[in-house]
Amino acid sequence: MTPPVEAVEQARAAQARWAAAPLNDRLHLLKRLRHVIAARAEELVSALSAVSGRDPSLSLTAEIAPLADAIRFLERAAPGLLRAKRLGARGRPVWLFGHRAEIRRAPLGVVLVIGPSNYPLLLPGVQAVQALAAGNAVVVKPGTNGRAAAQALARLAADSGIDPRLLAVLDESPEDAQAAIAAGVDKVVLTGGVRAGRAVLRELAGRLVPAIMELSGSDAVFVLPGADLEIVAKSLAWGLTLNAGATCIAPRRVFAPRDAMPALHDKLRPLIGRLKPQPVAKAAAENAIRLAEDAMKAGARPLLPWPTPSADASFPPLVLTGAGPGMALLREDVFAPILALVAVEGPEQALALDAQCPYALGASVFGPIVAAREFALRVRAGVVTINDLIVPSADPRLPFGGSGLSGFGRTRGAEGLLEMTAAKVVTVRRGGFRPHLDPGADAAGLARGYLNVAHGASSGERLRGLVAMLAAMLRKKKN
C-alpha cells in the first residue's frame, strides 16, 4: 500500500497530464471503465462481501448498477457542463464596452475522497469518477470494511487505461486521511457522520482547503390526508431494513394524521412481523438501543413485542408508536432499523415537529400528487421524494446533499461535477477605448451620470443622468 504522502505526490504528478488531455479522451477512458464494470461485476460483488451481511443482489442494485449509470451520465453531460461559456454583450454594463469574457471550469488538482462504510463502492465511486472527469486526480480513504471495494474499483480503472496514480487507495484509518490532508490536497469530499465531519473540518480550516460534507440524516416521512396507507406501510417496511438500516436517507420519523394512525398500525404489523433481525455495527447498535429505551421510558411503545438485543447481536427491526416531542430519537441520527411514528393534528404541526430535528438530508411525502407537491416545497431537506422512498435518489442526474447537521455542498448530478472544478474567468479588451486610463477625465461626474442613466427610476432621472454625462465629457475637453 502506498503511504498517504507518496500517494498524494504521485497523484499530483499524474494530474497535470490528465488535466491537459482533451475532455473527450478522459471520458473515453471512463466509458471503458463502465464497460469493464459491467463485464467484471462479480469482482465488485466479491469485494463488497466484506460489508457484513451484504446480499449480492443489494450490491448489484444499490451500488454497482448506479455507479455505471453515473459514469454514463458523465459521458453525456460533462461536455456541455465543462465547456467554456462565452458571454455576449447582453447584460454587460455599458461602461465595459469592448470587453469580451468567458467562464471556464478548471480542475482543482488532487481531491481526497473520504468514504463511508455503508455504501463503500457507490458513494466514493461516484465522487471519484466525477473528479476524474473534471480533470482531477483522486485519493480515496475508504470507510470501515470499504478498502476491498475501493481497491477493486481502482484495479478496474487501471485495467481500463486510467493511470493508476490518478486513483489511489489509502488505508481505512483516520490517520491516513490526516496525513493526506497534511500532504496538501485541493479539496475533500467526506461522506460520514457529524463527528467525522467536524474533525475533518478542523484539519482543513488552517489550510483553507474547501470541502463537501455529505453527512448523516434522520429522514422524515410525512403522511398527508388521502395517502394510500398500503403503499405507505410497504414503503416503510422496505426502507426500514434496506442495507440493514444503514442508509442515510432511510425513514426514521413518520408524521401521520392522528385519525389515520390506527389504520397505519394495522397495515404495518404484519409487514414488520415478517422482517428478520439485521446485522448492525456494535457502535450503531449501542446508540440505537439507548435511543429506543429512552423513548420507551418517555411513553413510546413498540408496535410489536421487541426483544431488546445486545449490542453485538443481530438487531430486530423496531417500530415505536406514540413518539413525541422531547425524545432524542427524533433529533439524532440512527444507523439501525428503527422507525418512530408520530401522530399529528395536521400538516402544520408535522412541519413544526420536523423543524426540531437538526438534520435536513432527505424526506418523503405520501399523499395526493398536487397536495404532496405543494407540501414538499415547504419541507426542509435536500431531497424530497413523493410517494416513494430512497430509490429515486439513484438517478445520476440528481444532486445529493443536505443542510444543517446533514452537511453542505452537493455530490452527483451536474452540481456534483461542477463542485469538482473552479470557475476561471478570462476577459479580453478590444479596441483603444480605455477611459479609466485618461487622467483628464471627470470620472466622478461620468459615474454619477451613468448611475442615473442606467438605474434611475424615472425617465426624468435618466435624462438628467445623460445631461450630467455630457457635461462631464465637456469638462474633460475644456481641460
C-alpha positions in Angstrom: 0.0 0.0 0.0 1.3 3.4 -1.0 1.8 5.8 2.1 -0.6 8.8 2.0 2.1 11.4 1.4 3.6 9.5 -1.5 0.1 8.8 -2.9 -0.7 12.5 -2.9 2.6 13.4 -4.5 2.2 10.7 -7.3 -1.4 11.8 -7.9 -0.3 15.4 -8.3 2.4 14.4 -10.8 -0.1 12.5 -12.9 -2.8 15.1 -12.6 -1.1 17.7 -14.7 -1.0 15.5 -17.8 -4.6 14.2 -17.1 -5.9 17.7 -16.9 -4.2 18.7 -20.1 -5.8 15.8 -22.0 -8.9 16.6 -24.1 -12.1 16.0 -22.2 -13.3 13.5 -24.8 -10.1 11.4 -24.1 -10.9 11.4 -20.4 -14.5 10.5 -21.0 -13.5 7.7 -23.4 -11.4 6.0 -20.6 -14.3 6.4 -18.2 -16.6 4.8 -20.8 -14.2 1.9 -20.9 -14.4 1.7 -17.2 -18.1 1.5 -17.4 -17.9 -1.4 -19.8 -15.3 -3.2 -17.6 -17.6 -2.7 -14.5 -20.4 -4.4 -16.5 -18.2 -7.3 -17.6 -16.5 -7.9 -14.3 -19.3 -7.0 -11.9 -18.7 -10.2 -9.9 -15.3 -8.9 -8.8 -17.0 -5.9 -7.2 -19.7 -8.2 -5.7 -16.9 -10.2 -4.1 -15.2 -7.1 -2.8 -18.4 -5.8 -1.3 -19.0 -9.1 0.6 -16.6 -7.6 3.2 -19.6 -5.5 4.2 -21.3 -7.5 7.0 -24.4 -9.4 5.8 -24.3 -7.9 2.3 -26.5 -9.7 -0.2 -25.2 -9.9 -3.7 -28.4 -8.6 -5.2 -28.2 -5.5 -3.0 -24.6 -4.9 -4.1 -25.7 -5.1 -7.8 -28.8 -2.9 -7.5 -27.7 -0.4 -4.9 -24.1 0.1 -5.8 -22.7 -1.4 -9.0 -25.5 -0.5 -11.4 -26.0 3.1 -10.1 -22.2 3.6 -10.4 -22.3 2.6 -14.0 -25.3 4.8 -14.6 -23.3 7.7 -13.0 -20.5 7.2 -15.4 -22.8 7.2 -18.4 -24.3 10.4 -17.2 -20.9 12.0 -17.2 -20.3 10.8 -20.8 -23.4 12.6 -21.9 -23.5 15.6 -19.7 -19.9 16.6 -19.0 -19.1 18.1 -22.4 -21.8 20.6 -22.1 -21.3 21.3 -18.4 -17.5 21.8 -18.7 -17.5 23.7 -22.0 -16.2 27.2 -21.8 -19.2 29.7 -21.7 -18.6 32.8 -23.8 -20.6 35.8 -22.6 -22.1 38.2 -25.2 -22.9 41.8 -24.9 -26.4 41.2 -23.4 -26.3 42.2 -19.7 -22.9 43.7 -19.8 -22.6 47.2 -18.2 -22.4 49.9 -21.0 -19.2 51.3 -19.5 -17.5 48.0 -20.1 -17.9 48.4 -23.9 -15.2 46.5 -25.8 -14.8 43.7 -23.2 -15.4 40.1 -24.0 -15.5 37.4 -21.3 -15.6 33.6 -20.9 -16.1 31.4 -17.9 -14.1 28.1 -17.9 -14.2 25.2 -15.5 -10.7 24.4 -14.2 -9.8 21.2 -12.4 -8.9 21.6 -8.7 -5.9 19.3 -8.6 -5.9 16.4 -6.1 -9.3 15.5 -4.5 -9.4 13.5 -1.3 -12.5 11.3 -1.1 -13.2 10.0 2.5 -15.7 7.2 2.1 -18.3 5.7 4.3 -18.8 2.1 5.5 -22.5 1.7 4.4 -22.1 2.0 0.6 -18.4 1.7 0.2 -18.4 1.5 -3.7 -21.2 3.7 -4.9 -20.7 6.8 -2.8 -16.9 7.3 -3.0 -17.0 5.8 -6.5 -19.4 8.4 -8.0 -17.4 11.2 -6.3 -14.1 9.7 -7.7 -15.4 9.4 -11.3 -16.8 12.9 -11.2 -13.4 14.3 -10.0 -11.6 12.3 -12.7 -14.0 13.6 -15.5 -13.3 17.2 -14.4 -9.5 16.6 -14.7 -8.5 15.9 -11.1 -6.6 13.1 -9.5 -8.3 11.2 -6.6 -7.0 9.7 -3.4 -9.6 7.6 -1.6 -9.6 6.9 2.1 -12.2 4.1 2.5 -14.6 3.7 5.4 -14.6 0.6 7.7 -14.6 -2.6 5.6 -14.5 -0.5 2.4 -10.9 -0.9 1.3 -11.6 -4.0 -0.7 -14.3 -2.3 -2.8 -12.2 0.8 -3.3 -9.2 -1.3 -4.4 -11.4 -3.3 -6.8 -12.6 -0.1 -8.4 -9.1 1.2 -8.7 -8.0 -2.0 -10.3 -10.8 -1.9 -12.9 -9.9 1.7 -13.6 -6.3 0.8 -14.2 -7.3 -2.0 -16.5 -9.4 0.5 -18.4 -6.3 2.5 -19.2 -6.5 5.2 -16.5 -3.1 5.9 -14.9 -3.1 4.1 -11.6 -1.7 7.2 -9.9 -4.9 9.0 -10.7 -7.0 6.8 -8.4 -5.0 5.9 -5.3 -6.5 4.0 -2.3 -5.3 4.5 1.3 -5.8 2.5 4.4 -9.1 2.8 6.3 -7.6 4.6 9.3 -8.4 8.3 10.1 -4.7 8.9 10.4 -4.3 8.2 6.7 -6.9 10.9 5.9 -5.0 13.3 8.2 -1.7 12.5 6.5 -3.2 13.1 3.1 -4.6 16.4 4.1 -1.2 17.4 5.6 0.4 16.4 2.3 -1.6 19.1 0.5 -4.9 18.1 -1.2 -7.0 20.7 -3.0 -10.5 19.6 -1.9 -12.0 17.0 0.4 -15.3 15.2 -0.1 -16.4 13.4 3.1 -19.4 11.0 3.4 -19.9 10.1 7.0 -21.2 11.2 10.4 -21.2 14.6 12.1 -18.3 13.8 14.4 -16.1 12.8 11.5 -17.2 15.9 9.6 -16.3 18.2 12.4 -12.9 16.5 12.9 -12.0 16.8 9.2 -13.1 20.5 9.0 -10.8 21.3 11.9 -8.0 19.8 9.9 -8.9 21.8 6.8 -9.5 25.1 8.5 -5.9 26.1 9.0 -5.1 25.1 5.4 -8.2 26.8 3.8 -9.0 23.7 1.9 -12.6 23.6 0.6 -14.8 20.6 1.3 -18.1 18.9 0.6 -19.7 17.4 3.7 -22.3 14.7 2.9 -23.3 13.8 6.5 -25.9 11.9 8.3 -29.7 12.2 8.0 -32.7 11.5 10.2 -35.3 11.5 7.5 -38.9 12.5 8.0 -41.8 10.8 6.3 -45.0 12.9 6.0 -48.3 11.2 5.5 -50.9 13.6 4.2 -54.7 13.1 4.3 -55.7 10.9 1.4 -52.4 9.0 1.2 -52.5 5.3 0.2 -51.7 3.7 3.5 -51.0 0.4 1.9 -48.1 2.0 -0.1 -47.0 3.9 2.9 -46.8 0.7 5.0 -44.9 -1.3 2.4 -42.5 1.6 1.8 -41.7 2.0 5.5 -41.2 -1.7 5.9 -38.9 -1.9 2.9 -36.9 1.3 3.9 -36.6 0.2 7.5 -34.3 -2.7 6.7 -32.6 -1.6 3.4 -28.9 -2.3 3.9 -29.7 -3.3 7.5 -30.9 0.2 8.3 -27.6 1.7 7.4 -28.8 4.2 4.8 -28.5 7.9 5.4 -31.9 8.6 3.8 -33.8 5.7 5.4 -37.1 6.6 7.0 -36.7 7.4 10.7 -39.6 9.8 11.7 -43.1 9.3 10.4 -45.6 12.1 10.9 -49.1 10.9 10.2 -52.6 12.3 11.0 -53.9 11.0 14.3 -57.1 9.6 12.8 -55.1 7.7 10.2 -52.7 6.1 12.7 -54.8 3.1 13.8 -55.1 2.0 10.1 -51.4 2.5 9.5 -50.7 0.4 12.5 -52.9 -2.4 11.2 -51.1 -2.4 7.8 -47.6 -2.2 9.3 -47.9 -5.0 11.9 -47.9 -8.0 9.5 -45.2 -6.5 7.4 -42.9 -5.7 10.4 -43.6 -9.1 11.9 -42.1 -10.8 8.8 -38.8 -8.8 9.0 -35.7 -10.6 10.1 -33.1 -9.3 12.6 -30.5 -7.3 10.9 -26.7 -7.2 11.2 -25.8 -3.8 12.8 -22.3 -2.5 13.7 -21.8 -2.6 17.5 -21.5 1.2 18.0 -24.6 1.9 15.9 -26.5 -0.8 17.8 -25.5 0.6 21.2 -26.7 4.1 20.1 -30.0 2.7 18.7 -30.7 0.7 21.9 -30.0 3.8 24.1 -32.4 6.0 22.0 -35.1 3.3 21.9 -35.0 2.7 25.6 -35.1 6.4 26.4 -38.1 6.8 24.1 -39.9 3.9 25.7 -39.3 5.4 29.1 -40.8 8.7 27.8 -44.0 6.9 26.7 -43.3 5.4 23.3 -44.3 1.8 22.8 -43.3 -0.9 20.4 -45.8 -1.7 17.7 -44.9 -5.4 18.1 -43.1 -7.1 21.0 -39.4 -6.2 20.8 -36.7 -8.3 22.5 -34.0 -5.8 23.3 -30.8 -7.1 21.7 -27.3 -6.9 23.0 -25.1 -4.6 21.0 -23.2 -7.5 19.4 -26.3 -9.4 18.4 -28.5 -9.1 15.3 -30.9 -6.2 15.6 -34.6 -6.9 15.4 -36.4 -4.1 13.5 -38.3 -1.8 15.8 -41.3 0.4 15.1 -42.2 2.7 18.0 -45.6 4.4 18.1 -46.6 7.2 20.4 -43.3 9.0 19.8 -43.4 12.7 20.6 -41.5 16.0 21.2 -38.6 15.9 23.5 -37.5 12.4 22.6 -33.8 12.2 21.5 -34.8 9.6 19.0 -36.5 12.3 16.9 -33.4 14.5 16.9 -30.5 12.2 16.4 -29.2 10.1 13.5 -29.6 6.3 13.8 -27.9 3.7 11.7 -30.1 0.8 12.6 -33.6 -0.4 11.7 -35.7 1.8 14.0 -38.8 3.8 13.0 -40.7 6.3 15.1 -44.4 7.0 14.4 -45.6 10.5 15.5 -49.3 11.3 15.5 -50.1 14.9 14.4 -53.2 17.0 14.1 -52.3 18.2 10.7 -49.5 19.2 8.2 -48.6 22.4 10.1 -47.9 20.5 13.3 -45.9 17.9 11.3 -43.7 20.7 9.9 -43.2 22.3 13.3 -42.1 19.0 14.9 -39.8 18.2 11.9 -38.1 21.5 12.4 -36.9 20.4 15.9 -34.5 18.0 14.3 -31.2 19.5 13.3 -30.7 17.1 10.3 -32.0 18.0 6.8 -30.9 15.5 4.3 -33.9 13.7 2.7 -37.6 13.4 3.3 -40.6 11.7 1.7 -44.2 12.9 1.3 -47.1 10.5 0.8 -50.4 11.8 -0.5 -52.4 13.1 -3.5 -49.9 14.4 -6.0 -51.0 18.1 -6.1 -51.1 18.4 -2.3 -47.9 16.5 -1.8 -46.0 18.6 -4.3 -47.1 21.8 -2.6 -46.2 20.4 0.8 -42.8 19.1 -0.5 -41.8 22.7 -1.3 -42.1 23.6 2.4 -40.1 20.6 3.7 -36.5 21.4 4.9 -34.5 18.8 3.1 -32.1 18.4 0.2 -34.0 15.6 -1.4 -37.8 15.2 -1.2 -39.5 12.1 -2.7 -43.2 12.0 -3.3 -45.0 8.6 -2.8 -41.8 6.6 -2.6 -38.6 6.2 -0.6 -34.9 6.3 -1.3 -34.9 4.8 -4.8 -35.4 7.9 -6.9 -32.2 9.4 -5.4 -30.2 6.8 -7.5 -31.0 8.9 -10.6 -27.5 10.1 -11.6 -28.8 13.4 -12.9 -29.9 14.4 -9.4 -27.6 16.3 -7.0 -27.4 15.0 -3.5 -26.8 16.7 -0.2 -28.4 18.4 2.8 -28.1 21.3 5.2 -27.9 21.7 9.0 -26.1 18.8 10.6 -26.5 16.9 7.3 -23.7 19.0 5.8 -23.2 21.2 2.8 -22.2 21.0 -0.8 -23.5 18.6 -3.4 -22.4 15.4 -4.9 -23.7 13.6 -8.0 -25.6 15.2 -10.9 -24.4 18.4 -12.7 -23.9 20.2 -9.4 -21.6 17.4 -8.1 -19.5 17.6 -11.3 -19.1 21.4 -11.0 -18.2 21.0 -7.4 -15.0 19.3 -8.7 -14.0 22.4 -10.6 -13.1 26.0 -10.0 -14.7 28.8 -12.1 -12.0 30.6 -14.1 -12.8 33.8 -15.8 -10.9 35.1 -18.8 -11.6 38.6 -20.1 -10.4 40.3 -23.3 -10.4 44.1 -24.1 -10.7 45.0 -27.7 -10.2 48.4 -29.3 -8.5 51.5 -27.9 -11.3 52.8 -25.6 -9.8 53.0 -22.1 -11.4 55.9 -20.3 -10.1 54.8 -16.9 -6.5 55.4 -18.2 -7.2 59.0 -19.1 -6.0 61.3 -16.2 -8.1 64.2 -17.6 -11.4 62.5 -17.4 -14.1 63.6 -15.0 -14.5 60.1 -13.7 -16.8 61.0 -10.8 -19.1 63.1 -13.0 -19.3 60.3 -15.6 -20.0 57.7 -12.9 -22.8 59.8 -11.3 -24.3 60.4 -14.7 -24.1 56.7 -15.6 -25.8 55.6 -12.4 -28.8 57.7 -13.2 -28.9 56.7 -16.9 -28.6 53.0 -16.2 -30.5 52.8 -12.9 -32.7 55.8 -12.5 -36.4 55.1 -11.5 -37.9 57.6 -13.9 -37.3 59.0 -17.4 -36.6 62.4 -15.8 -33.8 60.9 -13.7 -32.4 59.1 -16.7 -32.5 62.2 -18.8 -30.7 64.2 -16.0 -28.1 61.5 -15.9 -27.4 61.8 -19.6 -27.0 65.6 -19.3 -24.6 65.0 -16.4 -22.5 62.6 -18.5 -22.4 65.0 -21.4 -21.4 67.8 -19.0 -18.6 65.7 -17.6 -17.3 64.9 -21.1 -17.3 68.7 -22.0 -15.4 69.5 -18.8 -12.8 67.0 -20.0 -12.5 68.7 -23.3 -12.1 72.2 -21.8 -9.3 70.8 -19.6 
